[in-house]
Every structure is written in C-alpha cells, then in structure tokens.
Amino acid sequence: MGKLGNLGARLHHGEVGYDFVKNRKLWYGISILITITAIVGLAVRGLHMGIEFQGGAVFTTPKNMSASVSQAETYAEDASGHDAIVQKLGDGSLRIQIAGTDTGASDQIKQQLAKDLDTPAEKINADLVGPSWGDQIADKAWQGLGIFMVLVVIYLAIAFEWRMALAAFVALIHDITITVGIYALVGFEVTPGTVIGLLTILGYSLYDTVVVFDSLKEQTRDITKQTRWTYAEIANRSINSTLVRSINTTVVALLPVGGLLFIGGGVLGAGMLNDISLSLFVGLAAGAYSSIFIATPLVADLKEAEPQMKALKKRVLAKRAQAAAKGEPVESADEGEPDADDEPDDAAPAVVGPRNQPASRGRGRGRPSGKRR
C-alpha cells in the first residue's frame, strides 16, 4: 500500500505518468472494436428477456425436493410445450419459470408438475405474470434513462462546458452498449434486476468521469496565458493525477460485485444475483475504462479544434523548438521574453507545470518586483 500511495503522489505531482491522450487513437480503436462486437452479439443472439417482460407462469415447489434441476426442466417442458428455466433455491425448493402461458394452461401445467414431481398440487405455488406488466417496466426504464441522459448533459454543460457534456454522453452510451452486448453474448436473463443494475452503473461511470473533468477544469484555467503546455498535455496530467484514485475506487467496487457474481451466482446458483451483478460488474469496469480512455481524450480532441487552442499549441511548439535550438531545457521554454500575446507567464496556474520546481524560477531577475515589463 505504501508503494501504491507513493506512486499516486508522484502521478499527482507530475513526476511520472503515462501519455493516455497521445495514444487516444489506439484506445478509440479498441473501444470501437469492443462496441462492434457487442452490437453484433446483440443483433445475432438477441437478449434473453425474463418472464417479467414476456409474461408467463412461475411455479414454486415445496422445500427439499428430491428432483434435480434437469429433471424438473424436462417435466416442465413436457407439460407446457415451452422452454422452462428451473432454479434450485437455498431451502431446496424449485422455482420453475415458463414463458408464454395463460391462466387456463397454468392450471393444467400445475397438475402435471405435481404428478411428475410426486407432490400435492396444492403445495405448488403458481404466480402469473402478464406481458403488459413487463411492457410497463420497459417503458419506465426507457423514460428513466432518457431523463437521466438529458439531466446529465444539462448539468455538465452548465458546470463545465458542452464539450465535456458531449464526451460524457458518448462515454455513457459506450458503457451501456458494452454491458447490453455482454448480456446478449453470455445469454443471461434480462430481469428488472438487470434494469436496476444498468441504471446504477450510469451514475458510477458519470462520477468517475466528473472527477477527471473537475481536475481538468482547474488545471486549464487561464491556459492561454502560458506557453509551457498544450490542452492535450494538461488533459493527460489530469488523468494521471486522478489515476490511482480511479483504480482504487474501481477495485473496491468490483470486489463485492465480483463476490455476488462468481460466488453468489456461480457457486450458490442464485439467479437474481446473476442478473444484477453481471450488469454491475461489466458496467463498473467499462465506466472506469471510458472515463480514462474515452471521455477525457475526446474532450482534448474537441478543445484542440478551437482556434484559441490551435494558436496555443502553435506557440508552445514554437517556443520548444526555439529552446531546443538554443540548447535550453524544454521546461524553461517559456522563460525569458514575454509571450506573443503580451501576457505574463506567471499568470498561469501553478499546477500546470511540474510542482517540484520553484514557482519563481527564472522570473524577475534583477527586478525588485519580479514581474516583466
């Protein structure tokens, strides 16, 4: 933990780092490939909608049934003529889901299941779910998603700017597409728990993105008054300064969700845990990825298309070339004569440059005030 904390401090101070923004085309390509795979999986396999969305009947047997899950599936499919999903609950009872059955058919299926399972029919609990109820859930989910997206874009546009709002929106669509595509490829059942999980990961993904955006906003204040760093370079510093925090948050969140998915769902066979934990696990990982590799590099691309940022980049590169020609360190390229826009370099925020260098280095030599004239 001490080494990780030391690494976090060095990343935060700009002493070490990885150039995420410079390699953004690679990340874009990886994300496009993953997204296309998810869309193809969704188009070819489709989503396995749960009984809550299709309508049907759910039968719950008494405790400590001797029949196995495979035997119960065979009995249910023979009795109904439809595919059945059987889950063994913790108390030994069986939960049998059969989609596409009506009230009349469910009574007949119940009697046949009682005979096959050798248990009294009155001890088998039958619940009917109408397809209209599932339609209402789907409509409410879409409405909630739409309202959430609109509010997110409005909030980010006001708190930051529209470019950051657009980048965050793209990252959210990226996370949803990947999560839904994984559901299609894996074949897990889509239930109301899945919908809850999807809506939950949107908030987490947005939180991780806003943390980086907030750092970026602070470090780019009065950015045009300095000639040491371009916008893309400061964006990369923002990612690195929050990198360890993002990793820690993601790992801490994934550990309990992974326990639900692999232990609760895989070992104990708890079906509802599978539905919600898979969406959370995939969504949390995708959200952390998109905030680092998609949202912030996309903001840098959008900002550097502005005339002001283009002019800044041109001045930065020109000053570095001039310093290299004189054999001066690149970090000192903005020292000496005033900028072309006649703005003092010391108006730039201290966090933009390396924090381990004195703020007054090379400034105001021979002048009591320490300011250029």
C-alpha positions as a Markdown table, in Angstrom:
| # | Residue | x | y | z |
|---|---|---|---|---|
| 1 | Met | 0.0 | 0.0 | 0.0 |
| 2 | Gly | 2.9 | 2.3 | 0.7 |
| 3 | Lys | 4.3 | 1.8 | -2.8 |
| 4 | Leu | 0.9 | 2.5 | -4.3 |
| 5 | Gly | 0.5 | 5.6 | -2.2 |
| 6 | Asn | 3.9 | 6.8 | -3.3 |
| 7 | Leu | 3.1 | 6.2 | -6.9 |
| 8 | Gly | -0.2 | 8.1 | -6.5 |
| 9 | Ala | 1.7 | 11.1 | -5.1 |
| 10 | Arg | 4.3 | 11.0 | -7.9 |
| 11 | Leu | 1.5 | 10.8 | -10.5 |
| 12 | His | -0.3 | 13.7 | -8.8 |
| 13 | His | 2.8 | 15.9 | -8.8 |
| 14 | Gly | 3.6 | 15.1 | -12.5 |
| 15 | Glu | 6.9 | 13.3 | -11.7 |
| 16 | Val | 5.8 | 10.2 | -13.6 |
| 17 | Gly | 2.9 | 9.4 | -15.9 |
| 18 | Tyr | 1.7 | 7.7 | -19.0 |
| 19 | Asp | 0.6 | 9.6 | -22.1 |
| 20 | Phe | -3.0 | 8.4 | -22.4 |
| 21 | Val | -4.1 | 11.3 | -24.6 |
| 22 | Lys | -1.2 | 10.8 | -27.1 |
| 23 | Asn | -2.3 | 7.2 | -27.7 |
| 24 | Arg | -6.0 | 8.1 | -28.0 |
| 25 | Lys | -6.4 | 6.6 | -31.5 |
| 26 | Leu | -5.4 | 3.2 | -30.1 |
| 27 | Trp | -8.0 | 3.5 | -27.3 |
| 28 | Tyr | -10.6 | 4.7 | -29.8 |
| 29 | Gly | -9.9 | 1.7 | -32.0 |
| 30 | Ile | -10.1 | -0.8 | -29.1 |
| 31 | Ser | -13.4 | 0.8 | -28.0 |
| 32 | Ile | -14.9 | 0.7 | -31.5 |
| 33 | Leu | -13.9 | -3.0 | -31.8 |
| 34 | Ile | -15.4 | -3.9 | -28.5 |
| 35 | Thr | -18.6 | -1.9 | -29.3 |
| 36 | Ile | -19.0 | -3.5 | -32.7 |
| 37 | Thr | -18.6 | -7.0 | -31.1 |
| 38 | Ala | -21.3 | -6.1 | -28.6 |
| 39 | Ile | -23.6 | -4.8 | -31.3 |
| 40 | Val | -23.1 | -7.9 | -33.4 |
| 41 | Gly | -23.8 | -10.1 | -30.4 |
| 42 | Leu | -26.9 | -8.2 | -29.7 |
| 43 | Ala | -28.1 | -8.4 | -33.3 |
| 44 | Val | -27.3 | -12.2 | -33.7 |
| 45 | Arg | -28.2 | -13.6 | -30.4 |
| 46 | Gly | -30.5 | -11.0 | -29.0 |
| 47 | Leu | -31.4 | -10.5 | -25.4 |
| 48 | His | -32.9 | -13.3 | -23.3 |
| 49 | Met | -35.8 | -11.5 | -21.8 |
| 50 | Gly | -37.0 | -12.7 | -18.4 |
| 51 | Ile | -40.5 | -13.8 | -17.7 |
| 52 | Glu | -41.3 | -10.3 | -16.3 |
| 53 | Phe | -41.0 | -8.9 | -19.8 |
| 54 | Gln | -42.5 | -11.8 | -21.8 |
| 55 | Gly | -45.3 | -12.9 | -19.4 |
| 56 | Gly | -45.9 | -16.4 | -18.2 |
| 57 | Ala | -46.1 | -18.5 | -15.1 |
| 58 | Val | -43.8 | -19.1 | -12.2 |
| 59 | Phe | -44.2 | -22.3 | -10.1 |
| 60 | Thr | -42.5 | -22.7 | -6.7 |
| 61 | Thr | -42.4 | -26.3 | -5.3 |
| 62 | Pro | -42.2 | -27.3 | -1.6 |
| 63 | Lys | -38.9 | -27.4 | 0.2 |
| 64 | Asn | -36.4 | -30.2 | 0.0 |
| 65 | Met | -37.5 | -31.6 | -3.4 |
| 66 | Ser | -35.7 | -34.8 | -4.4 |
| 67 | Ala | -35.9 | -34.0 | -8.2 |
| 68 | Ser | -32.9 | -32.4 | -9.8 |
| 69 | Val | -32.9 | -29.2 | -11.8 |
| 70 | Ser | -32.5 | -31.1 | -15.1 |
| 71 | Gln | -35.4 | -33.5 | -14.3 |
| 72 | Ala | -37.6 | -30.5 | -13.3 |
| 73 | Glu | -36.8 | -28.8 | -16.6 |
| 74 | Thr | -37.8 | -31.9 | -18.6 |
| 75 | Tyr | -41.0 | -32.2 | -16.7 |
| 76 | Ala | -41.9 | -28.5 | -17.1 |
| 77 | Glu | -41.1 | -28.5 | -20.9 |
| 78 | Asp | -43.1 | -31.7 | -21.4 |
| 79 | Ala | -46.1 | -30.3 | -19.5 |
| 80 | Ser | -46.1 | -26.9 | -21.2 |
| 81 | Gly | -44.6 | -27.4 | -24.6 |
| 82 | His | -42.4 | -24.3 | -23.9 |
| 83 | Asp | -38.9 | -23.8 | -22.7 |
| 84 | Ala | -38.5 | -23.7 | -19.0 |
| 85 | Ile | -36.0 | -22.2 | -16.6 |
| 86 | Val | -35.5 | -24.0 | -13.3 |
| 87 | Gln | -33.6 | -22.7 | -10.3 |
| 88 | Lys | -32.9 | -24.5 | -7.1 |
| 89 | Leu | -33.4 | -22.2 | -4.1 |
| 90 | Gly | -31.5 | -22.2 | -0.9 |
| 91 | Asp | -34.2 | -24.1 | 1.0 |
| 92 | Gly | -34.2 | -26.9 | -1.5 |
| 93 | Ser | -37.4 | -25.8 | -3.3 |
| 94 | Leu | -37.5 | -25.4 | -7.1 |
| 95 | Arg | -38.5 | -22.2 | -9.0 |
| 96 | Ile | -39.9 | -23.1 | -12.4 |
| 97 | Gln | -40.4 | -20.3 | -15.0 |
| 98 | Ile | -42.4 | -21.0 | -18.1 |
| 99 | Ala | -43.0 | -18.1 | -20.6 |
| 100 | Gly | -46.0 | -17.7 | -22.8 |
| 101 | Thr | -48.6 | -19.5 | -20.7 |
| 102 | Asp | -52.1 | -18.2 | -19.8 |
| 103 | Thr | -54.3 | -18.8 | -16.8 |
| 104 | Gly | -56.0 | -21.9 | -18.2 |
| 105 | Ala | -52.8 | -23.6 | -19.3 |
| 106 | Ser | -51.1 | -22.8 | -16.0 |
| 107 | Asp | -53.7 | -24.9 | -14.0 |
| 108 | Gln | -53.1 | -27.9 | -16.3 |
| 109 | Ile | -49.3 | -27.5 | -16.1 |
| 110 | Lys | -49.5 | -27.3 | -12.3 |
| 111 | Gln | -51.4 | -30.5 | -12.1 |
| 112 | Gln | -49.0 | -32.3 | -14.4 |
| 113 | Leu | -46.0 | -31.0 | -12.4 |
| 114 | Ala | -47.5 | -32.2 | -9.2 |
| 115 | Lys | -47.9 | -35.6 | -10.7 |
| 116 | Asp | -44.3 | -35.8 | -12.1 |
| 117 | Leu | -42.7 | -34.4 | -9.0 |
| 118 | Asp | -44.8 | -36.6 | -6.7 |
| 119 | Thr | -46.0 | -33.8 | -4.6 |
| 120 | Pro | -49.6 | -32.5 | -3.8 |
| 121 | Ala | -50.8 | -29.8 | -6.3 |
| 122 | Glu | -52.0 | -27.5 | -3.5 |
| 123 | Lys | -48.4 | -27.3 | -2.2 |
| 124 | Ile | -47.1 | -25.8 | -5.5 |
| 125 | Asn | -47.4 | -22.1 | -5.6 |
| 126 | Ala | -48.3 | -20.6 | -9.0 |
| 127 | Asp | -47.9 | -16.9 | -10.0 |
| 128 | Leu | -48.9 | -15.5 | -13.3 |
| 129 | Val | -47.1 | -12.5 | -14.9 |
| 130 | Gly | -48.8 | -10.7 | -17.7 |
| 131 | Pro | -46.8 | -9.3 | -20.6 |
| 132 | Ser | -48.3 | -5.8 | -20.1 |
| 133 | Trp | -46.6 | -5.6 | -16.8 |
| 134 | Gly | -43.2 | -6.2 | -18.5 |
| 135 | Asp | -44.0 | -3.6 | -21.1 |
| 136 | Gln | -44.7 | -1.0 | -18.3 |
| 137 | Ile | -41.3 | -1.8 | -16.7 |
| 138 | Ala | -39.5 | -1.5 | -20.1 |
| 139 | Asp | -41.3 | 1.9 | -20.8 |
| 140 | Lys | -40.4 | 3.2 | -17.3 |
| 141 | Ala | -36.8 | 2.1 | -17.7 |
| 142 | Trp | -36.5 | 3.9 | -21.1 |
| 143 | Gln | -38.1 | 7.0 | -19.7 |
| 144 | Gly | -35.8 | 7.0 | -16.7 |
| 145 | Leu | -32.8 | 6.5 | -19.0 |
| 146 | Gly | -33.8 | 9.3 | -21.2 |
| 147 | Ile | -34.5 | 11.8 | -18.4 |
| 148 | Phe | -31.1 | 10.8 | -16.8 |
| 149 | Met | -29.2 | 11.5 | -20.0 |
| 150 | Val | -30.9 | 14.8 | -20.6 |
| 151 | Leu | -30.2 | 16.0 | -17.0 |
| 152 | Val | -26.6 | 14.8 | -17.2 |
| 153 | Val | -25.9 | 16.7 | -20.4 |
| 154 | Ile | -27.6 | 19.9 | -19.0 |
| 155 | Tyr | -25.7 | 19.6 | -15.7 |
| 156 | Leu | -22.3 | 19.1 | -17.3 |
| 157 | Ala | -22.8 | 21.8 | -19.9 |
| 158 | Ile | -23.6 | 24.3 | -17.0 |
| 159 | Ala | -20.9 | 23.1 | -14.5 |
| 160 | Phe | -18.2 | 22.6 | -17.1 |
| 161 | Glu | -18.9 | 23.1 | -20.9 |
| 162 | Trp | -20.8 | 21.5 | -23.7 |
| 163 | Arg | -17.7 | 19.6 | -25.0 |
| 164 | Met | -17.3 | 17.8 | -21.7 |
| 165 | Ala | -21.1 | 17.1 | -21.7 |
| 166 | Leu | -20.8 | 15.6 | -25.1 |
| 167 | Ala | -17.8 | 13.5 | -24.2 |
| 168 | Ala | -19.5 | 12.2 | -21.0 |
| 169 | Phe | -22.6 | 11.3 | -23.1 |
| 170 | Val | -20.5 | 9.3 | -25.6 |
| 171 | Ala | -18.8 | 7.5 | -22.7 |
| 172 | Leu | -22.2 | 6.6 | -21.1 |
| 173 | Ile | -23.5 | 5.2 | -24.5 |
| 174 | His | -20.3 | 3.3 | -24.8 |
| 175 | Asp | -20.8 | 1.7 | -21.3 |
| 176 | Ile | -24.4 | 0.8 | -21.9 |
| 177 | Thr | -23.7 | -0.7 | -25.3 |
| 178 | Ile | -20.9 | -2.9 | -24.0 |
| 179 | Thr | -22.9 | -4.1 | -21.0 |
| 180 | Val | -26.0 | -5.0 | -23.0 |
| 181 | Gly | -23.8 | -6.7 | -25.6 |
| 182 | Ile | -22.2 | -8.8 | -22.9 |
| 183 | Tyr | -25.6 | -9.8 | -21.7 |
| 184 | Ala | -26.5 | -11.0 | -25.3 |
| 185 | Leu | -23.2 | -12.9 | -25.7 |
| 186 | Val | -23.4 | -14.6 | -22.3 |
| 187 | Gly | -27.1 | -15.3 | -22.6 |
| 188 | Phe | -28.0 | -14.2 | -19.1 |
| 189 | Glu | -31.7 | -13.4 | -18.5 |
| 190 | Val | -32.7 | -9.8 | -18.5 |
| 191 | Thr | -34.9 | -9.1 | -15.5 |
| 192 | Pro | -35.9 | -6.0 | -13.5 |
| 193 | Gly | -32.7 | -6.5 | -11.5 |
| 194 | Thr | -30.8 | -6.1 | -14.8 |
| 195 | Val | -32.5 | -2.8 | -15.4 |
| 196 | Ile | -31.6 | -1.6 | -11.9 |
| 197 | Gly | -28.0 | -2.6 | -12.4 |
| 198 | Leu | -27.8 | -0.7 | -15.7 |
| 199 | Leu | -29.2 | 2.5 | -14.2 |
| 200 | Thr | -26.8 | 2.1 | -11.3 |
| 201 | Ile | -23.6 | 1.9 | -13.5 |
| 202 | Leu | -24.6 | 5.1 | -15.3 |
| 203 | Gly | -24.2 | 7.0 | -12.0 |
| 204 | Tyr | -20.9 | 5.4 | -11.2 |
| 205 | Ser | -19.5 | 6.0 | -14.7 |
| 206 | Leu | -20.5 | 9.6 | -14.6 |
| 207 | Tyr | -18.9 | 10.1 | -11.1 |
| 208 | Asp | -15.6 | 8.7 | -12.4 |
| 209 | Thr | -15.7 | 11.0 | -15.4 |
| 210 | Val | -16.6 | 14.1 | -13.4 |
| 211 | Val | -13.6 | 13.6 | -11.1 |
| 212 | Val | -11.2 | 13.8 | -14.1 |
| 213 | Phe | -13.2 | 16.7 | -15.6 |
| 214 | Asp | -13.0 | 18.7 | -12.4 |
| 215 | Ser | -9.3 | 18.3 | -12.2 |
| 216 | Leu | -9.0 | 19.3 | -15.9 |
| 217 | Lys | -11.2 | 22.4 | -15.4 |
| 218 | Glu | -8.9 | 23.6 | -12.6 |
| 219 | Gln | -5.7 | 23.0 | -14.4 |
| 220 | Thr | -6.8 | 24.7 | -17.7 |
| 221 | Arg | -8.0 | 27.9 | -16.0 |
| 222 | Asp | -6.2 | 30.8 | -17.9 |
| 223 | Ile | -4.5 | 28.2 | -20.1 |
| 224 | Thr | -3.9 | 30.7 | -22.9 |
| 225 | Lys | -1.7 | 32.9 | -20.6 |
| 226 | Gln | 1.1 | 30.4 | -20.6 |
| 227 | Thr | 3.2 | 28.7 | -23.3 |
| 228 | Arg | 4.5 | 25.6 | -21.5 |
| 229 | Trp | 1.7 | 23.1 | -22.0 |
| 230 | Thr | -0.9 | 22.4 | -24.6 |
| 231 | Tyr | -4.5 | 21.5 | -23.7 |
| 232 | Ala | -3.9 | 17.8 | -24.6 |
| 233 | Glu | -0.9 | 17.7 | -22.3 |
| 234 | Ile | -2.8 | 19.2 | -19.4 |
| 235 | Ala | -5.7 | 16.8 | -20.0 |
| 236 | Asn | -3.2 | 13.9 | -19.8 |
| 237 | Arg | -1.9 | 15.3 | -16.5 |
| 238 | Ser | -5.4 | 15.4 | -15.2 |
| 239 | Ile | -5.9 | 11.7 | -16.0 |
| 240 | Asn | -2.6 | 10.8 | -14.3 |
| 241 | Ser | -3.3 | 12.8 | -11.2 |
| 242 | Thr | -6.6 | 11.0 | -10.6 |
| 243 | Leu | -5.5 | 7.6 | -11.9 |
| 244 | Val | -4.7 | 5.9 | -8.6 |
| 245 | Arg | -8.0 | 7.2 | -7.2 |
| 246 | Ser | -9.9 | 5.8 | -10.1 |
| 247 | Ile | -8.2 | 2.4 | -9.8 |
| 248 | Asn | -8.8 | 2.2 | -6.1 |
| 249 | Thr | -12.4 | 3.2 | -6.4 |
| 250 | Thr | -13.0 | 0.7 | -9.2 |
| 251 | Val | -11.2 | -2.2 | -7.4 |
| 252 | Val | -13.1 | -1.6 | -4.2 |
| 253 | Ala | -16.4 | -1.5 | -6.0 |
| 254 | Leu | -15.6 | -4.6 | -8.2 |
| 255 | Leu | -14.6 | -6.9 | -5.2 |
| 256 | Pro | -18.1 | -7.2 | -3.6 |
| 257 | Val | -19.8 | -7.2 | -7.0 |
| 258 | Gly | -17.5 | -10.0 | -8.1 |
| 259 | Gly | -18.3 | -11.9 | -5.0 |
| 260 | Leu | -22.0 | -11.7 | -5.9 |
| 261 | Leu | -21.4 | -12.7 | -9.5 |
| 262 | Phe | -18.9 | -15.6 | -9.1 |
| 263 | Ile | -19.7 | -16.9 | -5.6 |
| 264 | Gly | -23.4 | -16.0 | -5.1 |
| 265 | Gly | -24.4 | -16.6 | -8.7 |
| 266 | Gly | -21.9 | -19.2 | -9.9 |
| 267 | Val | -21.5 | -21.3 | -6.8 |
| 268 | Leu | -24.8 | -20.9 | -5.0 |
| 269 | Gly | -26.8 | -20.6 | -8.2 |
| 270 | Ala | -28.8 | -17.6 | -7.1 |
| 271 | Gly | -30.4 | -16.4 | -10.3 |
| 272 | Met | -31.4 | -12.9 | -9.3 |
| 273 | Leu | -27.8 | -12.2 | -8.1 |
| 274 | Asn | -26.6 | -13.1 | -11.6 |
| 275 | Asp | -29.0 | -10.7 | -13.2 |
| 276 | Ile | -27.9 | -7.6 | -11.3 |
| 277 | Ser | -24.3 | -8.5 | -10.5 |
| 278 | Leu | -23.3 | -9.1 | -14.1 |
| 279 | Ser | -24.6 | -5.7 | -15.2 |
| 280 | Leu | -22.8 | -4.1 | -12.3 |
| 281 | Phe | -19.5 | -5.9 | -12.8 |
| 282 | Val | -19.3 | -5.2 | -16.6 |
| 283 | Gly | -20.6 | -1.7 | -16.2 |
| 284 | Leu | -18.3 | -0.6 | -13.4 |
| 285 | Ala | -15.2 | -1.9 | -15.4 |
| 286 | Ala | -16.5 | -0.2 | -18.6 |
| 287 | Gly | -17.2 | 3.0 | -16.7 |
| 288 | Ala | -13.7 | 3.2 | -15.3 |
| 289 | Tyr | -12.2 | 2.5 | -18.8 |
| 290 | Ser | -14.3 | 5.1 | -20.6 |
| 291 | Ser | -13.5 | 7.9 | -18.1 |
| 292 | Ile | -9.8 | 7.4 | -18.7 |
| 293 | Phe | -9.5 | 6.3 | -22.3 |
| 294 | Ile | -12.6 | 7.8 | -24.0 |
| 295 | Ala | -14.1 | 10.8 | -22.2 |
| 296 | Thr | -11.0 | 12.9 | -21.4 |
| 297 | Pro | -9.2 | 12.2 | -24.7 |
| 298 | Leu | -12.3 | 13.1 | -26.6 |
| 299 | Val | -12.6 | 16.4 | -24.7 |
| 300 | Ala | -8.9 | 17.1 | -25.7 |
| 301 | Asp | -9.8 | 16.5 | -29.3 |
| 302 | Leu | -12.8 | 18.8 | -29.2 |
| 303 | Lys | -10.9 | 21.5 | -27.4 |
| 304 | Glu | -7.9 | 21.5 | -29.6 |
| 305 | Ala | -10.1 | 22.1 | -32.6 |
| 306 | Glu | -10.8 | 25.6 | -31.3 |
| 307 | Pro | -8.8 | 28.5 | -32.8 |
| 308 | Gln | -7.5 | 29.6 | -29.4 |
| 309 | Met | -6.2 | 26.1 | -28.6 |
| 310 | Lys | -4.7 | 25.7 | -32.0 |
| 311 | Ala | -2.9 | 29.1 | -31.6 |
| 312 | Leu | -1.7 | 28.0 | -28.1 |
| 313 | Lys | -0.3 | 24.7 | -29.4 |
| 314 | Lys | 1.5 | 26.6 | -32.2 |
| 315 | Arg | 3.1 | 28.9 | -29.7 |
| 316 | Val | 4.1 | 26.1 | -27.3 |
| 317 | Leu | 5.7 | 24.1 | -30.1 |
| 318 | Ala | 7.5 | 27.1 | -31.5 |
| 319 | Lys | 8.9 | 28.0 | -28.1 |
| 320 | Arg | 10.1 | 24.5 | -27.5 |
| 321 | Ala | 11.8 | 24.5 | -30.9 |
| 322 | Gln | 13.4 | 27.8 | -30.1 |
| 323 | Ala | 14.6 | 26.4 | -26.7 |
| 324 | Ala | 15.9 | 23.3 | -28.3 |
| 325 | Ala | 17.9 | 25.3 | -30.9 |
| 326 | Lys | 19.5 | 27.3 | -28.1 |
| 327 | Gly | 20.2 | 24.1 | -26.1 |
| 328 | Glu | 17.9 | 25.1 | -23.3 |
| 329 | Pro | 15.8 | 22.7 | -21.3 |
| 330 | Val | 12.3 | 22.3 | -22.7 |
| 331 | Glu | 10.7 | 23.0 | -19.3 |
| 332 | Ser | 12.3 | 26.5 | -19.4 |
| 333 | Ala | 11.0 | 27.3 | -22.9 |
| 334 | Asp | 8.5 | 29.9 | -21.6 |
| 335 | Glu | 11.1 | 31.8 | -19.6 |
| 336 | Gly | 12.7 | 35.0 | -20.9 |
| 337 | Glu | 10.8 | 37.2 | -23.3 |
| 338 | Pro | 7.1 | 37.8 | -22.8 |
| 339 | Asp | 4.6 | 35.8 | -24.9 |
| 340 | Ala | 3.4 | 37.0 | -28.3 |
| 341 | Asp | 0.1 | 38.0 | -26.7 |
| 342 | Asp | 2.0 | 40.1 | -24.1 |
| 343 | Glu | 0.6 | 38.2 | -21.2 |
| 344 | Pro | 2.9 | 37.3 | -18.3 |
| 345 | Asp | 3.7 | 33.6 | -17.9 |
| 346 | Asp | 3.3 | 33.8 | -14.1 |
| 347 | Ala | -0.5 | 34.2 | -14.7 |
| 348 | Ala | -0.7 | 30.5 | -15.4 |
| 349 | Pro | -1.8 | 28.3 | -12.6 |
| 350 | Ala | 1.0 | 26.7 | -10.6 |
| 351 | Val | -0.5 | 23.2 | -11.1 |
| 352 | Val | 0.1 | 23.3 | -14.8 |
| 353 | Gly | 3.8 | 23.0 | -14.6 |
| 354 | Pro | 5.8 | 20.4 | -12.6 |
| 355 | Arg | 5.1 | 21.1 | -8.9 |
| 356 | Asn | 8.6 | 20.1 | -7.8 |
| 357 | Gln | 10.1 | 23.3 | -9.4 |
| 358 | Pro | 10.1 | 26.7 | -7.7 |
| 359 | Ala | 7.4 | 29.0 | -9.0 |
| 360 | Ser | 9.8 | 31.9 | -9.3 |
| 361 | Arg | 12.5 | 30.2 | -11.3 |
| 362 | Gly | 14.0 | 32.4 | -13.8 |
| 363 | Arg | 11.4 | 35.2 | -13.3 |
| 364 | Gly | 12.1 | 38.8 | -12.4 |
| 365 | Arg | 15.8 | 38.5 | -12.4 |
| 366 | Gly | 17.4 | 41.8 | -11.4 |
| 367 | Arg | 14.0 | 43.5 | -10.9 |
| 368 | Pro | 12.7 | 44.1 | -7.3 |
| 369 | Ser | 9.1 | 43.4 | -8.3 |
| 370 | Gly | 9.9 | 40.1 | -10.0 |
| 371 | Lys | 7.5 | 41.0 | -12.9 |
| 372 | Arg | 8.2 | 41.6 | -16.6 |
| 373 | Arg | 7.7 | 44.9 | -18.1 |
